[in-house]
Amino acid sequence: MHSENKVFKIFVDFDGTITKKDVGEAMFLEFGDPVKAKEIIDRWIKAEISSVQSWQGLCETVKDFNPKKFMQFLDTIEMDDYFKEFTKYCSNNNYEIRILSDGLDYYINEILKREKLDHIKAFTNVLNFTNDGNLVPHFPHTDEECKKCANCKRNHILENSSDSDYTVYIGDGYSDACPVQYCDFIFAKDSLLRYCEINRISYFPFNNFSDVMKRLDELRSKKRLKKRHQAELKRREVYLLG
């Protein structure tokens, strides 16, 4: 296979990967009850509660939500310094990029719109509001068999790639532990990096999207590029069950 024919399908986490901080966590520490919010987040990290339960609990900590103050809060959220350049890089090389987030569309869509990146397809959880201003999360992408994540990233990867594609996953957190098992090339930092180390999943460490672009150029230039065998087996397993 010639290097110019390699097709990478890129799947990117949002909180802490595209943004410099976890927006969902910061949102509830700022607008909810910070003590209760921290307790819920810690319980989720320890796998004592599911992602659905954690979002429901976090939303219940918010009283008298102020949309105007929330927009001011979002103005303080910074993106990775090289993410915009990375989106252009993907476009120039015909690499499809999709955002897979276990976070909420309410802040993700606003940040993407602000950065003029709202053309990128994002699969997220949904935040609704009641008439009296309560926050109610909605989960259109759960998986009955997998209760860990509210938004099943694995399913999005399988539905948006084929056997001829090289799948790439870029992430930093706990909700990325499942999808990396199904991807050929993984870029990891923070808790995802530690997860890959412990579970002997091959990965590339990265600090920002400049590192990702350099490594993808190296991969593309290889005459023969091997897919990750374990990922192929995991994908096949799902297809056979389906």
ABEGO torsion letter per residue (X at the ends): XBAAABBBBBBBBABGAABABBAAAAAAAAABBAAAAAAAAAAAAAGABBAAAAAAAAAAABBGBBAAAAAAAAAABBBBAAAAAAAAAAAAAGBBBBBBBABBAAAAAAAAAAAGAAABBBBBBBBBBBAAGBBBBBBAABBAABAABABBAAAAAAAABBAABBBBBBBABAAAAAAAAABABBBBBEAAAAAAAAAGBBBBBBABAAAAAAAAAAAAABABBBBBAAAAAAAAAAAAAX
